[in-house]
Structure formats: structure tokens, C-alpha cells
Amino acid sequence: MFGEKGSTQTVQVRLDRRNETFSIKGDVCVVGAGVAGLTAAVEAARLGLKVILLDSSPHLGGQAYNSIIGTFCGFYSNGPDSHLLTKGLAEEMLTELRAAGGLFDQPPGETIIPIYDEVKFLRWAEGKVQAAGVTPILGASVIAVNREGARLLSLEAATRYGILHVEADSFIDASGEAVLAWLAGAACNISGEHKVKSSLMFSLEDVDYSGPYPSDGAVVAALQEKADDYGLPRKKGLVFHVPEKNIAICNMTHVETPLDPFVASRTVIEGKDQADRVLQFLKDMFPATFAKAKVRSYAATGVRQARWISAVKQLTLDEIRAGTLFEDAVARTAWPVELHQGNGYIWESFPEDHVHYVPLRSMLSPELENYVAAGRCIDGDLPALSSVRVMGPCMAEGDAAAKAVFLAGRENIHKIAVNQLQEMVSYNLKD
């Protein structure tokens, strides 16, 4: 029997199209809650702006959480005396995750690539968004952008609860696919005949770390010899060992990069099929470490490069190699050229004293005056993008995007004082 405080009463309702739209207004709307969008949202809110953060996923964190990337790439300079190149919120993240036991150092190499716990990262990100007063709206896919001349006025997003209408003075596109520019009708780029490959990461549990585990070189050598026998298209791959958690994170698959729902759905299944074949390969080739291993989790498809803006300036490979210091530089990194095409990838590393930069112009569309891109949808040729699409420079770009829209207010973002912006992000430009 139900007590007096309980109730079995229900209310019958029917869909009313007039009431299915939700509306919100803000100073800044950030689309994409990966590391670039998170940084942009938090930094803009810390400047006193009302920030709305949208993401199509049910979680914050973008690929850093959903794709189980496993490693923080592009934050440090090269060589044995590496130092941090991206600071601000990025430095907070590294320091606080380490204190929380969510950051693990790899053996020394040509650059520092810490391994992180994606669950602790997610909770860290959620805490920062809450503390900054950002309004996150998850499970929201942008379906339309309303534009008047060179100015974006609002967007419409589909949610499972109805259509969401968002108005803002400025828009930061950290979607990874330049969705705002694309839907606004602005020019965008995609790769040509040789498309960049995506990967489906996965983690293994019950890995035996009681003895020595295989080196990167041993894994690559075995793949070069045996990949075809296991139906594996990727001839180079990496296993990130995490003895502290008795797991391994595998970056050893290559799938088509999705730009439509058919390919996106197909790659989810194909990626898992490849992951299962990789596990069998590891069991057979390195039984001492992987004989009892099994898949702990499959990640979402990790997209490296899909669609990006056609900006005021396209960053080039020659400029990356030369370390060109642009007059409007706003971010830097020393990460190698890491271009995934064909059945492997190109890895072109740089010397210890090398740093290369991202100019603000590569984040701005010449067609839009209150829009800035951050993350992997800024403009560059494919080799250049492969070096600046990783987490370190993406967070620096998000930081710069936040400061740029703050300086612009309701005016044309192309007319802000670049030297003032650079002063605000000076910690990401010089030591």
C-alpha cells in the first residue's frame, strides 16, 4: 500500500508545437565542449561574459573523454629539458590532475606526453565549467545558423526535448567540423583525394605488467610484418602502457573520416572490428603481456581532420618547419607533423629549440565578423593542421578565442587590437 505521502496520479499530455522551442541568450555561444571549447568557455566566463556551451555529446570533454585519447599531446617543448608551452587553464589542468592521481608520466622521450585518466579529466572539466558559471547544454546538435550580412545572430540546435534557440553577440566554433561556419554558408575546406584517417581507440584490461612489456619499436616492427595477416589496415600503431591501472590504451586502427551519417555509423562498427583483430594480434605476438588481456572499453571514433574554415590566412607546412613568428601569433607548440593517411602516418619531429605558432588570422573567417574558430577547425594545409590540432595548441587557441571575443564585444572581431590580445595571452607566446 502507498502511504499518504505517495501518489499514483499521472497527467496526460500531448505535443504542442508552440511550446517545444527553448530559448536562451548570452554574450558568447561556444559550440563544442572539447579541450578548445572548454578553455574558450571557462576563460570567457572568467572575464565576466555570459557563456553558453553547446555539445552534441551527453558529456563534456569532447574527444579527450569520449574518444579515450589517453595522452596529452602538444603541451611541452622537445628534448630532455622540456618545458610547458601552453599555460593558463592548461597548466591548471595538468597540475590538478596530477594532484588527483589522474596523470601518469611516460618514460622519457623526445617530448613529454603524459597519460591521463579520462574519468578524472571529465570530472575536472565539469568542475571548472560549474565554477566559472558557464551554462552547458549537452546533447544539442546545431542544425541551423541565422546570419545577417557578416554577422551571426543566432543558431538552432536539436535536442531530445525540442528545438533550442540560442542568441549571442559572439560565437566560438570549437565543433571540430566548423559547423557554424558551414551552416552559415561561409567557405570551408575538406581534404582532397588523400583523406586523413580517423581512429577508434580502445583500452585493454588484465594486462600483465609483471615483466618487461613490448617497446613501441617492437610493436611497429610486428605490425609491419603481420598486419595483413590480421586484416589490419594500419601498419604503424602505438600501445600506451598504464601499469598504475593495469590497463593499456591502443591507438592502432584506421577508419574512414566521417562527414555524413552513413560513414559515421559504418566506422563505429568497423573500428570495433579492427580493435578485436588488434587484440588477437597482440595476444599472438606478445603473449607475456597480453595473453589474458581483454577489451575494457571501445571509444567513440576519434576524428583527426574533417572540415575546417577557409580563413583569412592558411597556415602552411613551410611556416611550421620555419617556426615563423607571426605578427598576430596567439598560440604555439612544438608537436611533430603527424599526418595519418594511407596505411600508416608521417611523423616529422623537430629539434629541441623549435617552436611554431598559430596566427589569429587562421582562426577568423573573412566572411564573418563575430565568429572565431578554435581547435581542429582553424585553417591550415593538412601537414600544418596535423601539428596544431592536438590538445596543447587547441587549448591555447580556445584561450585566445575567449580573449578575442571579449575585446571585440559587439564590434567586428577583425578590428581588435592584436597587441592587446597578445598581452592577454602572453604566457602562451613566450617564457
KELODREN-360129 format. One record per residue: residue in three letters; x, y, z of N, C-alpha, C, O in turn. Coordinates in steps of 0.001 Angstrom, whole numbers, plus 500000, padded with zeros to 6 digits. Example, Ala and Ser with C-alpha at 12.3 -4.5 7.8 and 13.67 -1.06 7.14 Angstrom:
REM KELODREN-360129
ala513190494310507800512300495500507800513200496700507800514236496681508465/ser512850497750507080513670498940507140512900500030507870513409501138508039/
//
This chain:
REM KELODREN-360129
met500847498802500000500000500000500000500881501247500000501894501299500698/phe500493502239499220501173503519499234500728504308500443499547504310500790/gly501671504982501089501329505834502219500698507120501752500548507368500556/glu500333507932502725499666509204502392500588510127501611500128510951500821/lys501923509983501838502865510870501140503095510434499696503597511222498894/gly502740509199499345502912508722497989501741509111497110500698509538497605/ser501918508961495770500843509292494843500949508420493618502050508143493140/thr499820507986493107499788507225491863499188508059490733498891507532489662/gln499010509361490970498363510223489975499281510468488789500475510700488983/thr498765510425487576499505510770486363498772511874485626497585512108485852/val499497512553484735498929513657483956499119513338482483500240513055482060/gln498077513376481705498154513107480269498534514381479528497974515446479788/val499487514274478602499929515436477817499998515051476349500077513871476007/arg499966516064475482500171515887474045501149516951473569501268518023474164/leu501844516633472487502811517572471942502117518838471467501131518795470731/asp502662519974471915502203521277471462503374521961470774504318522407471426/arg503305522039469456504422522596468687504775524015469118505921524435468954/arg503830524751469659504095526124470059505020526190471275505654527219471510/asn505104525120472039505869525136473280507080524207473243507645523888474289/glu507482523772472052508584522819472009509937523485471758510950522794471656/thr509970524831471655511219525541471446511687526173472745510918526840473437/phe512970525956473074513588526552474254514514527670473784515153527537472741/ser514597528749474522515394529904474109516340530319475224516025530190476407/ile517514530824474823518491531345475769519331532400475057519583532291473857/lys519763533418475795520615534472475254521889534561476091521883534305477295/gly522969534927475428524231535103476135525131536065475409524819536518474308/asp526253536378476031527254537206475369528029536391474340528354536880473258/val528319535139474695529114534257473840528481532880473797528080532341474829/cys528390532314472608527984530920472449529176530141471918529696530441470843/val529603529141472675530700528260472262530093526939471824529334526325472573/val530421526499470617529920525222470112531078524229470092532072524419469391/gly530924523171470875531962522158471007532598522233472377533183523253472737/ala532487521150473152532990521143474525534212520258474690534436519687475758/gly535013520145473612536315519513473750537269520465474444536834521472475003/val538567520166474421539502520989475189539547522433474687539729523349475489/ala539385522658473382539377524027472861538142524776473329538240525905473810/gly536976524148473190535739524790473599535639524976475097535169526014475562/leu536078523978475867536089524114477326536936525301477751536520526102478587/thr538127525410477171539021526515477513538386527846477142538402528786477938/ala537825527932475932537188529170475499536050529559476432535926530722476816/ala535223528592476794534067528873477640534487529341479026533980530346479525/val535411528616479648535836528962481003536550530308481027536286531132481902/glu537452530540480075538192531806480056537277532983479769537451534051480356/ala536306532813478880535359533898478599534503534195479826534250535359480137/ala534058533156480522533245533360481722534047534045482823533511534869483565/arg535321533708482929536174534346483937536373535831483645536722536599484542/leu536157536231482417536225537654482050534897538366482282534767539554481987/gly533922537652482805532642538267483140531575538138482083530509538741482213/leu531829537365481033530850537195479966529877536070480306530248535098480963/lys528639536207479859527651535143479997527867534161478857527687534501477688/val528256532937479209528703531963478214527756530778478157527385530212479185/ile527367530405476934526564529213476680527456528227475926528028528569474892/leu527573527014476442528445525991475861527601524825475373526942524153476167/leu527620524584474060526832523509473453527725522363473007528851522574472557/asp527211521154473138527894519999472573526869518929472232525883518754472948/ser527103518219471146526161517182470715526257515922471567525344515096471559/ser527348515772472295527539514605473151526796514790474478526491515918474864/pro526508513695475171525918513821476507526947514141477582526596514254478757/his528229514291477194529291514583478153530104515778477693530221516031476494/leu530667516517478647531711517482478342532993516717477987533093515509478203/gly533949517436477449535261516826477226535586516471475802536751516233475482/gly534587516428474926534865516132473522535627514833473361535353513848474046/gln536595514838472442537361513626472177538272513252473341538618512082473503/ala538662514231474150539544513933475275538895512944476232539585512162476885/tyr537559512979476315536849511996477143536250510883476281536515509703476510/asn535453511261475304534671510274474560535515509360473677535135508215473432/ser536663509855473195537497509040472301538666508385473013539505507749472374/ile538731508532474322539791507913475144541161508091474479541882507120474247/ile541502509331474183542778509581473507543941509108474367544930508588473849/gly543826509283475663544799508674476573546025509504476868546614509368477940/thr546431510368475939547659511141476118547397512626475887546614513003475016/phe548058513453476674548022514902476486549183515284475570550347515206475964/cys548858515695474352549875515948473327550009517440473038549024518178473054/gly551239517872472775551471519222472278551613520296473322551581521480472989/phe551772519916474602551877520917475664553316521364475928553545522464476430/tyr554283520507475589555664520743476008556597520951474812556300520547473688/ser557720521588475091558786521686474104559478520334473985559186519422474760/asn560377520192473041561052518928472793562347518822473590562871519813474098/gly562851517588473684564156517360474278564116517069475767563060517134476396/pro565279516746476324565359516360477740565049517498478709564672517250479855/asp565202518727478266564917519886479128563578520521478752563454521745478716/ser562583519688478474561278520175478035560657521112479070560851520953480275/his559913522082478572559155522968479449557777523192478845557559522955477656/leu556857523647479672555467523804479275555307525003478348555769526101478659/leu554648524787477199554421525845476224553016526426476316552811527588475963/thr552053525652476780550666526118476904550311526204478376550399525213479100/lys549910527384478817549651527598480238548200528022480438547327527571479696/gly547922528870481412546539529232481688545763528042482214546225527350483121/leu544582527795481651543747526678482083544448525341481863544232524396482622/ala545286525258480830546013524018480563546944523667481718547025522507482122/glu547634524646482238548538524382483366547749523992484613548173523121485373/glu546609524633484821545726524238485921545331522768485782545356522013486754/met544971522377484573544534521011484321545633520009484657545388519032485364/leu546831520246484159547926519310484388548277519231485873548499518145486409/thr548324520380486525548679520412487945547625519721488798547955518931489683/glu546359520017488532545286519484489372545016518015489098544679517271490019/leu545156517585487861545007516150487583546133515348488217545909514254488737/arg547338515892488173548455515183488812548215515038490317548457513980490898/ala547738516111490931547459516066492365546357515068492695546345514485493779/ala545428514873491756544301513952491974544620512519491556543751511650491612/gly545852512271491140546231510920490708545707510551489342545543509370489037/gly545437511558488503544894511306487171545860511557486040545447511664484885/leu547161511655486355548169511931485331549354511021485578549854510927486699/phe549810510338484507550891509371484625551951509702483582551634509894482408/asp553207509767484011554290510106483089554761508871482330554920507792482901/gln554981509056481025555595508001480228557104508025480419557641509016480915/pro557800506959480038559268507002480062559782508164479212559147508524478221/pro560925508760479581561446509925478848561610509628477361562005508529476973/gly561302510622476541561447510505475091561809511844474507562350512704475202/glu561518512030473235561880513294472601560981514440473035561336515607472872/thr559819514112473586558934515134474144558119514504475263558003513281475344/ile557557515343476124556765514852477246555328514615476782554678515526476269/ile554839513392476966553474513036476584552821512333477781552852511104477854/pro552238513080478713551634512430479870550392511623479479549646512007478579/ile550189510516480162548964509723480035547998510177481128548412510436482258/tyr546720510273480791545767510768481777544599509797481948544308508972481081/asp543949509930483093542741509166483405541549509953482886541264511045483378/glu540844509405481888539780510172481235538602510464482164537923511477481992/val538349509599483139537239509837484072537566511011484994536723511879485225/lys538787511035485518539200512170486350539237513456485531538898514526486038/phe539651513355484257539622514536483391538195515055483235537961516260483324/leu537243514155483003535855514573482832535347515320484063534730516378483944/arg535611514765485242535125515403486456535821516740486700535216517680487215/trp537091516814486327537805518094486403537141519128485497536889520256485919/ala536857518743484252536248519657483286534889520134483776534573521321483681/glu534085519216484298532762519593484789532871520579485956532084521520486055/gly533837520361486824534036521266487943534433522655487500533956523641488061/lys535305522755486496535741524063486003534589524822485344534449526029485538/val533771524120484572532633524752483909531643525272484952531141526390484834/gln531371524469485958530448524893487010530994526083487780530276527054488018/ala532261526015488172532856527082488975532896528406488220532784529471488827/ala533057528342486883533138529573486084531763530174485806531671531319485364/gly530693529421486058529349529927485782528920529787484341528007530477483890/val529578528890483609529191528596482227527878527813482228527644526980483104/thr527012528089481227525782527313481062526021526229480016526042526529478822/pro526203524967480440526413523900479458525068523330478996524157523141479802/ile524955523061477705523771522399477154524267521231476318524807521415475227/leu524076520021476846524610518826476213523532518118475395522338518351475585/gly523970517255474489523027516570473616522327517522472666521175517299472294/ala523018518583472271522434519610471397523236519692470101524398520099470115/ser522624519309468986523282519332467676522796520530466871521600520669466612/val523725521393466476523360522585465712522831522180464343523469521410463625/ile521661522702463985521041522350462702520821523557461801520547523391460613/ala520934524776462342520736525971461527521433527147462193521511527228463418/val521936528054461368522558529290461842521884530456461142521730530451459920/asn521488531442461904520829532630461357521844533753461237522503534123462209/arg521958534285460038523003535251459717522397536462459040521466536341458243/glu522933537638459363522545538872458688523808539557458213524548540125459017/gly524065539511456910525309540043456391526489539244456911526540538023456765/ala527441539944457521528629539293458048528458538879459511529407538400460133/arg527279539056460052527071538831461482526181537619461737525111537485461143/leu526637536736462630525803535642463092524893536156464202525348536811465140/leu523617535855464085522645536346465058522261535276466080522166535553467276/ser522044534061465600521558533002466478521760531661465803522145531581464636/leu521493530615466558521534529265465999520369528463466543519772528809467563/glu520057527379465836519053526425466285519754525076466477520546524639465642/ala519440524442467589520011523132467876518900522151468200517920522500468858/ala519060520926467734518090519870468027518501519150469299519647518723469436/thr517566519017470227517781518218471420516654517200471519515662517308470797/arg516786516238472379515730515229472516514479515827473164513429515186473195/tyr514591517052473680513465517687474350512790518745473481511773519314473876/gly513345519008472312512797520018471425513912520851470812515094520558470995/ile513523521893470083514488522762469417514964523838470383514172524437471111/leu516266524070470375516875525099471213517278526280470345517948526106469328/his516869527493470746517216528726470039518213529491470909517918529804472062/val519398529793470357520456530481471111520828531770470399521176531756469218/glu520754532884471117521206534177470614522455534588471377522563534343472579/ala523397535213470679524623535674471328525244536793470507524958536952469320/asp526108537569471172526829538628470469527993538060469670528329538572468602/ser528610536993470194529762536380469535529636534866469570528969534298470434/phe530296534226468607530237532763468504531660532214468343532445532697467527/ile531963531196469144533250530500469049532976529087468554532247528320469183/asp533570528763467423533339527469466776534471526522467140535545526563466541/ala534222525674468122535180524641468514534579523265468259534867522303468972/ser533748523191467240532991521969466942533844520871466328533438519709466321/gly535015521216465815535854520232465134535538520077463666536401519661462893/glu534321520402463259533905520321461851533466521670461308532831521735460255/ala533794522754462014533428524106461577531935524212461295531527524815460302/val531119523623462173529687523515461901529011524883461793528085525046460998/leu529455525869462576528822527188462499529129527875461174528228528400460520/ala530391527872460781530756528477459504530052527765458353529555528410457429/trp530012526451458409529400525649457342527924525979457194527449526236456087/leu527189525973458317525754526227458248525441527699457970524342528031457525/ala526406528572458234526216529984457910526513530277456445526320531402455983/gly526977529277455718527261529459454298528639530008454009528922530379452870/ala529511530071455013530873530554454798531724529449454167531440528263454327/ala532753529853453461533625528892452782534375528036453793534860528538454808/cys534467526736453507535185525784454347536075524913453478535962524927452252/asn536953524163454107537856523252453410537614521815453849537219521560454987/ile537854520883452938537948519473453280539181518917452585539689519528451645/ser539669517763453036540841517177452397540459516639451027539301516306450774/gly541451516561450150541200516110448783541209514601448675540604513904449489/glu541894514107447674541869512671447369542416511834448520541855510786448841/his543508512286449147544146511522450217543608512003451558544190512886452188/lys542522511431451979541841511895453178542591511467454444543239510422454487/val542478512309455465543077511999456753542280510880457417541049510899457408/lys542973509925457982542323508788458626541924509118460065542632509836460771/ser540787508586460480540370508636461873540774507328462550541176506372461887/ser540662507299463877540975506082464627539901505823465669539268506751466172/leu539703504547465986538876504179467121539806503606468183540324502497468051/met540003504393469243540855503955470341540098502946471198538868502909471184/phe540838502129471943540212501199472872541200500891473980542412501016473801/ser540670500486475127541544500154476256541424498672476577540375498057476385/leu542516498120477066542587496709477449542808496604478947543559497386479530/glu542153495636479565542391495347480975543030493977481115543146493232480142/asp543445493649482343544138492387482634545424492253481819545775491172481346/val546110493379481672547420493374481022548457492976482071548417493465483200/asp549379492095481707550375491592482653551615492485482623552379492476481657/tyr551797493243483681552957494131483772554022493588484719554893494332485170/ser553953492302485017554936491721485932556321491621485300557323491544486012/gly556385491621483990557663491559483289557797492727482333556952493622482335/pro558838492736481518559002493824480544557894493775479490557480492699479059/tyr557428494942479089556398494977478062556979495479476749558022496133476756/pro556337495194475627556931495495474320557106496984474088556257497793474462/ser558210497326473470558502498723473141557687499143471926557138498304471212/asp557613500473471696556927500978470505557552500393469244556849500018468305/gly558887500321469235559572499793468058559223498346467777559085497948466620/ala559081497555468837558738496141468653557329495987468119557077495134467268/val556401496810468612555018496751468129554948497139466663554284496469465873/val555631498220466295555607498677464901556248497633463992555729497351462912/ala557363497062464417558032496041463593557122494840463365557063494307462257/ala556412494412464408555497493282464263554331493627463352553888492792462563/leu553830494860463457552741495292462576553191495307461119552466494856460232/gln554386495826460880554886495894459505554922494504458875554671494344457681/glu555236493510459690555370492155459175554041491407459111553813490637458178/lys553151491626460102551998490752460268550635491418460079549618490726460092/ala550585492729459905549286493415459875548334492820458846547149492645459131/asp548828492510457671547964491969456617547363490624457021546235490312456639/asp548105489828457791547599488526458219546378488666459119545554487754459192/tyr546253489802459804545135490027460726544092490990460145543157491399460833/gly544270491339458877543316492250458245543357493648458828542327494317458917/leu544549494098459230544701495418459848545234496405458814546321496197458275/pro544492497479458525544940498425457517546086499317457978546824499853457152/arg546241499481459285547258500387459800548541499629460093548542498672460867/lys549643500064459466550919499374459613551811499997460679552895499485460962/lys551368501080461260552064501691462392551029501940463479549921502395463196/gly551387501646464712550448501864465801551163501902467129552326501512467227/leu550472502371468156551076502565469466550208501944470553548981501933470462/val550867501433471575550194500974472789550717501821473935551917501824474209/phe549824502541474607550213503355475750550009502516477011548881502179477371/his551097502191477663551040501317478826550748502127480088551381503155480333/val549790501661480885549429502325482137549492501277483251548458500781483698/pro550710500939483700550836499916484748550100500299486031549632499429486765/glu549998501619486303549321502065487522547858501606487569547295501439488651/lys547244501403486398545844500987486341545678499576485771544558499091485606/asn546811498921485472546787497571484902546011497524483581545348496535483268/ile546109498613482821545447498666481524546449499111480450547571499513480759/ala546029499031479211546772499592478081545773500292477170544639499841477011/ile546202501387476581545362502140475650545965501983474261547146502264474057/cys545155501535473307545660501179471980545226502202470932544043502511470792/asn546205502712470209545979503614469080546506502898467838547601503194467360/met545718501952467320546225501040466305545232500769465189545392499800464446/thr544209501603465055543223501401463995543191502607463062543578503710463447/his542738502393461867542472503464460908541118503209460250540873502132459707/val540248504210460307538940504110459659538695505381458863539407506376458999/glu537666505316458027537278506464457217536882507634458109536297507438459174/thr537199508845457676536767510025458417535332510368458033535043510568456853/pro534424510440459013533014510664458678532702512125458371533152513035459067/leu531925512325457318531331513629457024529864513467456648529226514405456169/asp529343512278456870527913512056456681527479510949457637528328510207458132/pro526186510817457908525731509849458911525979508401458526526101507544459402/phe526056508112457229526276506744456790527699506294457104527912505213457652/val528670507134456750530066506811457044530296506780458553530981505895459064/ala529723507747459259529913507812460713529438506531461387530106506017462285/ser528309506023460967527774504802461576528596503584461188528831502691462002/arg529030503559459930529815502420459458531162502333460183531618501239460518/thr531798503486460424533117503463461045533069503008462500534045502455463007/val531946503236463173531821502782464563531974501265464647532672500748465519/ile531317500566463735531380499104463736532719498613463195533325497702463758/glu533172499214462112534451498811461524535593499024462513536499498196462603/gly535552500133463259536602500399464237536656499331465314537741498906465711/lys535516498900465786535479497834466801535985496516466226536697495774466902/asp535620496227464987536117495006464346537650495026464282538308494026464571/gln538203496181463901539658496297463855540265496137465245541294495481465403/ala539628496735466254540134496633467625540216495182468073541186494784468717/asp539207494393467738539213492969468118540355492223467424540984491341468007/arg540606492593466173541714491942465453543065492391466016544008491603466075/val543155493651466426544383494135467072544660493345468344545796492946468600/leu543617493119469141543809492367470386544347490971470097545250490498470786/gln543801490316469091544299488984468764545751489056468298546559488193468642/phe546080490070467525547465490290467088548393490439468300549454489817468342/leu548006491251469277548835491466470469548975490190471290550052489894471807/lys547890489439471408547954488168472128548952487205471478549728486537472161/asp548913487149470150549778486216469428551235486675469414552143485856469560/met551463487972469239552818488495469092553507488707470440554718488515470554/phe552747489100471454553344489445472748552557488773473878551948489455474703/pro552572487448473915551733486726474876552098486994476335551228486924477203/ala553351487295476620553743487516478015552985488697478624552694488705479820/thr552672489677477804551982490869478294550479490802478070549710491260478916/phe550044490234476936548643490380476531547837489070476484546685489088476050/ala548403487954476911547705486672476774546328486684477431545387486098476894/lys546194487337478578544928487352479300544149488654479110543094488844479715/ala544661489533478285544030490849478118542687490728477407542475489833476589/lys541802491634477735540515491729477031540117493186476935540604494027477691/val539225493480475998538802494871475785538017495355477005537042494735477430/arg538465496460477542537784497085478677536730498062478194535627498122478737/ser537084498839477151536122499791476593536535500188475189537721500336474895/tyr535538500361474320535743500926472991535389502411473070534412502784473721/ala536166503242472421535911504677472439535012505082471284534721504287470390/ala534579506338471320533951506930470140535024507136469075536210507207469395/thr534620507230467830535579507448466745536341508748466965535745509808467159/gly537660508651466932538499509841467091538808510443465731539553509863464941/val538231511612465462538392512268464168539580513222464225539649514088465097/arg540512513058463292541673513951463266541411515211462448541722516315462896/gln540850515060461269540604516224460424539459515922459475539502514944458728/ala538434516764459508537261516513458666536951517725457789537153517693456575/arg536458518796458421536133520029457676536585521204458529536426521188459749/trp537153522233457882537651523374458636537419524656457846537106524615456656/ile537573525778458509537229527042457868538259527429456802539425527038456872/ser537808528192455832538706528863454905538929530263455472538098531154455295/ala540051530443456150540268531626456978540941532758456214541246532638455027/val541162533841456913541894534977456356543273534529455905543778534986454880/lys543883533627456678545188533084456319545226531580456560544738531101457583/gln545798530842455631546009529412455815547436529163456280548397529525455600/leu547561528540457448548864528163457989549464527067457102548749526167456662/thr550765527141456841551392526196455914552478525363456586553011525728457633/leu552789524240455957553856523369456440555187524108456474555956523949457423/asp555472524917455450556737525656455424556854526586456634557937526742457199/glu555748527195457023555766528087458186555938527307459483556586527776460419/ile555350526105459532555547525240460691557017524857460809557604524965461885/arg557604524416459719559008523993459738559936525147460081560935524962460776/ala559606526341459593560458527507459828560239528120461207561030528963461631/gly559200527723461909558888528335463198558550529805463053558942530618463890/thr557831530154462008557510531558461719556742532192462879555699531689463298/leu557272533295463384556607534042464452555768535135463801556301536166463391/phe554474534917463706553566535834463035553318537069463899553391537013465127/glu553021538183463231552740539417463967551448539311464770551228540097465692/asp550590538346464431549349538129465182549321536746465828548249536163465991/ala550495536212466200550568534893466839549800534898468156549864535859468923/val549065533796468408548290533692469648548475532346470349547987532170471466/ala549165531392469721549367530074470309550654529499469747551151529957468718/arg551192528496470425552435527858469975552443526391470388551701525974471278/thr553290525629469730553502524220470074554808523775469432555376524488468605/ala555277522606469813556445522005469173556120520599468690557016519826468350/trp554816520272468661554389518923468292554801518594466855554761519467465989/pro555193517353466595555604516972465230554463517069464220553291517151464590/val554822517058462965553843516806461907553439515347462047554285514454462009/glu552135515108462209551628513753462461550434513518461541549279513636461951/leu550733513190460312549705513115459278549321511656459020550131510867458532/his548081511312459352547590509943459207546885509795457857545755510251457678/gln547555509164456937546999508874455619547502507506455180548513507017455686/gly546794506890454237547224505582453757547175504545454857546208504491455617/asn548219503708454952548212502621455932549152502891457108549526501974457839/gly549524504145457279550383504497458400550252505971458707549164506539458622/tyr551351506582459060551324508028459272552728508595459132553724507906459348/ile552779509872458764554042510595458663554320511236460015553451511905460572/trp555502511042460539555900511611461827557191512393461595558261511800461457/glu557094513705461551558255514566461321558472515422462568557770516409462789/ser559443515032463369559688515745464623560649516906464404561275517031463352/phe560748517750465426561537518973465343562611518989466424562496518266467414/pro563658519805466250564745519854467238564296520492468557563194521027468674/glu565202520413469547564864520842470899564433522305470986563529522640471751/asp565071523173470208564799524606470341563664525080469426563420526283469322/his562975524158468770561945524538467793560605524811468466560172524068469347/val559962525885468036558579526202468402557916526777467158558544527544466428/his556667526425466903555938527077465819554622527633466345554153527245467415/tyr554027528556465572552972529419466081551699529346465241551720528958464073/val550594529731465870549302529832465199548902531299465162548822531937466212/pro548647531852463973548216533249463887546708533384464079545948532484463720/leu546285534499464639544856534759464820544125534702463483542980534254463418/arg544779535152462424544119535174461108543675533789460660542726533671459885/ser544350532728461135543954531368460769542723530906461546542211529813461305/met542253531726462468541077531410463274539866532255462887538787532099463458/leu540047533152461914538991534088461543538531533868460110539350533758459198/ser537223533806459914536660533741458563536558535148457992536072536046458679/pro536999535366456762536878536704456170535432537115455928535153538286455668/glu534506536151456013533100536422455728532267536740456965531114537155456846/leu532848536545458165532061536668459397532779537575460386533987537442460587/glu532048538493461003532684539497461861532565539218463358533257539861464147/asn531727538298463768531606537984465201531783536486465440531099535885466269/tyr532706535909464702532957534472464711534454534227464817535247534916464176/val534839533249465625536236532827465687536255531315465874535454530763466629/ala537169530656465186537317529201465289538446528876466257539379529659466430/ala538347527715466883539408527219467759539443525706467656538419525067467412/gly540629525134467842540749523681467735541002523250466317541584524000465533/arg540571522044465970540979521476464692540233522047463494540476521613462368/cys539319523019463699538670523618462528539247524987462169538620525735461418/ile540452525338462700541154526517462191541757526157460833541707524997460422/asp542321527136460139542755526899458761544252526621458657545077527327459236/gly544569525594457917545944525249457597545945524205456511544919523578456248/asp547101524008455865547171522859454963547261521605455828547493521698457034/leu547080520437455220546938519219456017548148518920456910547956518570458075/pro549387519045456412550519518781457317550587519782458468550898519403459597/ala550300521051458194550330522053459266549261521763460307549523521835461508/leu548057521435459851546971521123460781547301519905461631546912519840462797/ser548014518942461059548329517735461819549213518030463012549294517224463939/ser549877519177463001550750519562464104550071520470465116550487520514466274/val549030521201464705548397522166465623546987521747466033546280522522466677/arg546567520526465669545222520059466043545223519303467361544163518879467820/val546388519120467985546471518364469229546125519259470422545943520467470267/met546035518657471614545387519328472744546060520624473191545379521610473474/gly547398520628473256548084521818473749547730523074472974547182524011473555/pro548028523124471667547671524316470902546173524546470814545743525694470706/cys545356523490470856543903523681470832543432524458472061542565525325471955/met544005524147473231543632524887474431544116526332474347543419527246474787/ala545291526540473792545790527905473621544918528695472652544670529883472859/glu544453528030471587543551528695470635542214529037471306541658530110471072/gly541702528126472136540471528418472861540630529597473782539728530428473886/asp541765529688474458542074530809475331542079532107474531541457533091474930/ala542784532103473399542861533307472557541491533690472008541171534875471913/ala540681532697471648539336532981471132538497533700472177537777534647471860/ala538592533246473432537834533887474509538244535338474683537395536220474811/lys539549535583474687540036536952474880539677537819473667539408539011473817/ala539673537230472475539337537992471265537892538461471282537616539617470963/val536957537575471653535548537997471679535299538972472818534423539831472719/phe536058538849473896535948539821474988536356541213474505535665542197474773/leu537484541290473790537950542577473282537010543144472224536827544359472141/ala536415542271471420535538542734470336534200543231470861533629544172470310/gly533696542609471921532357542981472386531336542743471287531208541634470770/arg530613543794470939529631543691469849530165544250468537529410544434467582/glu531460544518468492532063545091467290532706544002466443532648542820466781/asn533320544416465339533943543499464388535218542907464989536141543639465346/ile535262541585465095536405540932465713537683541115464902538780540994465448/his537562541402463622538734541623462769539444542927463129540586543133462718/lys538798543801463879539354545127464164539893545261465581540230546366466007/ile539981544168466310540510544267467671541997544601467627542666544363466622/ala542506545154468724543935545464468836544692544164469126544632543639470238/val545396543657468128546059542359468270547105542392469377547273541415470107/asn547812543523469503548831543592470556548211543485471945548835542963472869/gln546992543975472091546295543856473376545904542399473640546004541912474766/leu545463541722472598545145540292472722546398539508473085546360538648473965/gln547500539798472417548736539067472682549225539296474111549792538391474724/glu549012540481474635549386540740476022548552539882476975549054539415477997/met547281539678476634546403538880477488546747537394477460546456536669478411/val547363536941476372547754535522476264549273535375476169549770534415475580/ser549995536309476737551454536319476608552093535053477161553146534634476680/tyr551462534425478184552000533199478772551991532045477787552674531045478009/asn551224532158476690551206531131475665552069531492474448552028530808473425/leu552842532564474568553674533014473446555150533094473811556010532944472943/lys555447533326475067556863533463475462557021532987476898556056532904477658/asp558264532677477249558560532136478570559073533253479470559383533012480636/
//
